[in-house]
Amino acid sequence: MEDEVQLLLDSLRVYSPTKKESRLSRLLQAKMRDLGFKNVRTDRAGNAIGEAGAGKRHLLLCGHMDTVPGVIRVRREGDKIYGRGAADAKSPMCAMISAAAASMEGPLKVTMACVTREEGDSLGVNTLIDGGGDYEAAVFGEPGGAHRVALGYRGRVEGALTVKTQGGHASSSWAHASAVDEAMGVVAKMREYEKARAVSEDHYRSVNVSLTMIAGGSYSNVIPKACTATLDIRMPPGVSSTAVESDLTGILDDYARTRPGVSFQIRFAEPTESYEAPKDSLIVRAFQRSIIMNLSTRPVLTHKTGTGDMNTLAQRMGIPCVTYGPGDSKLEHTEGEYVEVGDYLDSIKVLRGMMREFGSLR
């Protein structure tokens, strides 16, 4: 299967951090044409899209072209291929392209979408959704291993916390409230909320509140009079962003009542709600059957603690979605990112089998 491996190597050699995917998009469009895909095209977001097969049932395969910044020298060492995107998520995307190319005459219509800006503002998948489509299900390419299928992701909302005080001279810190200290006090209360909603040894079912950025202070001997902080908030299935936002706003209001003379404000960005595919859905059953038949092993149904494009498309289009692909998710965004060739090729077999099963199951 050297052609499949070469497709991955060629894709990895094109550096494509978020918002700089155009060169890779052109390459993948050319590759899809060479492989026999029909209606190969791009759209206003720079997505590379092609179609295979002509069955009545319609499946969307969606991978993302962009990576986080940082160059990793592309190389093959034994059974490992190194490079930025080797795990997240060019190997899942290339596996989908290779599998769809082998299914041109199958009982299924497949749309292959290689989207932009998944690591950023998700412009690619939102533009794809805006374009519509009569898809019955979708598969998103992310690392997990050839025998594993991810059914769910947590939701996410970003919170922007702003705290303001009068400030003052650092030599009399007892007389002046520090905006940074006050912000940390609020975050500590929110961490208590997080602990109260943790599920023992199950991060997927837990609420998380993470302080990811903080800025405050203007001079070395001046008590900070302003502080801004960014919170990354994750919600498990069954917990809405509205409920968490209300809880955190209440915590802030209660804290503010004990701190006269200090101004507190929190604003929330547009949320992404959690999503979990039904275990008995056709797409899940098709993957399970294919893994058993092609790998002779038990399929593992998993969940991810992160948040992905799958959430957005599943909710906006109302279809079952899963995430699948070769690679170890622990290697995402690391400097030692690689994928095992055997795992990559196994995933292509599973995807091919899944498409056959999805086209014929009732």
LINBELUR-V601260 format. One record per backbone hydrogen bond with DSSP energy under -1.0 kcal/mol. CO is the residue of the C=O (numbers start at 1). NH is the residue of the N-H. E is the energy in kcal/mol with one decimal. If there is no record, write none. Layout:
co: {CO:CO}
nh: {NH:NH}
e: {E:E}
This chain:
co: {1:2:3:4:5:6:7:8:9:11:16:17:21:22:23:24:25:26:27:28:29:30:31:32:33:38:41:43:48:49:50:51:52:57:58:59:60:61:62:63:67:75:77:79:80:81:82:83:85:89:90:91:92:93:94:95:96:97:100:103:106:109:110:111:112:113:114:115:116:117:117:122:123:124:125:126:127:129:137:138:139:140:145:147:149:150:151:152:153:155:156:157:158:159:160:161:162:163:164:168:169:172:178:179:180:181:182:183:184:185:186:187:188:189:190:191:192:195:199:203:208:210:213:215:219:221:224:225:226:227:228:229:230:230:231:232:233:234:235:236:240:241:242:243:244:245:246:247:248:249:250:251:252:253:255:256:259:263:265:267:272:275:278:281:282:283:284:285:286:287:288:289:290:291:300:302:306:309:310:311:312:313:314:320:322:323:325:325:328:329:331:337:339:340:341:342:343:344:345:346:347:348:349:350:351:352:353:354:355:357}
nh: {5:6:7:8:9:10:11:12:13:14:67:20:25:26:27:28:29:30:31:32:33:34:35:37:36:51:49:46:114:41:112:38:110:109:136:111:139:113:141:115:18:82:80:341:77:339:75:86:90:93:94:95:96:97:98:99:100:101:103:106:108:59:52:61:50:63:48:65:124:120:122:126:127:128:129:130:131:132:60:322:62:324:148:300:302:323:277:304:275:235:272:233:269:231:267:229:265:227:263:223:172:175:182:183:184:185:186:187:188:189:190:191:192:193:194:195:196:198:202:206:234:232:230:228:222:170:179:165:217:163:215:161:212:213:159:210:157:208:155:239:244:245:246:247:248:249:250:251:252:253:254:255:256:257:258:259:262:164:162:160:156:153:281:285:286:287:288:289:290:291:292:293:294:295:149:151:154:313:314:315:316:317:318:138:140:150:144:145:331:332:334:83:81:344:345:346:347:348:349:350:351:352:353:354:355:356:357:358:359:361}
e: {-1.6:-2.7:-2.1:-1.5:-2.4:-2.9:-1.9:-2.5:-1.7:-1.1:-1.4:-2.5:-2.6:-2.1:-2.0:-2.8:-2.2:-2.1:-2.4:-2.7:-2.1:-2.2:-1.7:-2.6:-1.4:-2.4:-2.9:-1.9:-3.1:-2.8:-3.0:-3.1:-3.4:-2.9:-3.2:-2.5:-2.5:-3.0:-2.7:-3.1:-1.4:-3.0:-1.7:-3.3:-2.8:-1.9:-1.3:-2.4:-2.6:-1.6:-2.9:-2.2:-1.9:-2.1:-2.5:-2.4:-2.8:-2.1:-1.7:-1.3:-1.2:-2.8:-2.6:-2.9:-2.2:-2.4:-2.5:-2.9:-1.2:-1.1:-2.9:-2.0:-2.4:-2.1:-2.4:-2.3:-1.4:-1.9:-2.1:-1.8:-3.0:-2.8:-1.8:-2.5:-2.8:-2.4:-2.7:-2.7:-2.3:-1.8:-3.0:-2.1:-2.6:-3.0:-2.1:-2.4:-1.9:-2.1:-2.7:-3.1:-1.6:-1.9:-2.5:-2.1:-2.4:-1.9:-1.9:-2.4:-2.2:-1.6:-2.0:-2.1:-1.5:-1.6:-2.1:-2.4:-1.9:-1.2:-2.2:-1.5:-2.3:-3.1:-2.7:-2.7:-1.5:-2.3:-2.6:-2.2:-1.1:-2.6:-2.6:-2.9:-2.4:-1.2:-2.6:-2.7:-2.2:-1.8:-3.3:-1.9:-1.8:-2.9:-2.1:-2.1:-2.6:-2.3:-2.0:-2.0:-2.2:-2.5:-2.5:-2.2:-2.6:-1.6:-1.3:-1.5:-1.5:-2.3:-3.0:-3.3:-2.8:-2.1:-1.7:-2.2:-2.4:-1.8:-2.4:-2.4:-2.0:-2.7:-1.9:-2.3:-2.9:-2.2:-2.6:-3.1:-1.5:-2.3:-2.6:-1.8:-2.4:-2.8:-1.2:-1.7:-2.7:-2.6:-1.1:-2.4:-2.1:-1.3:-1.8:-1.6:-2.7:-2.3:-2.8:-2.3:-2.0:-1.3:-1.7:-2.3:-2.6:-2.5:-2.5:-2.8:-2.2:-1.8:-2.5:-3.1:-1.9:-2.8}
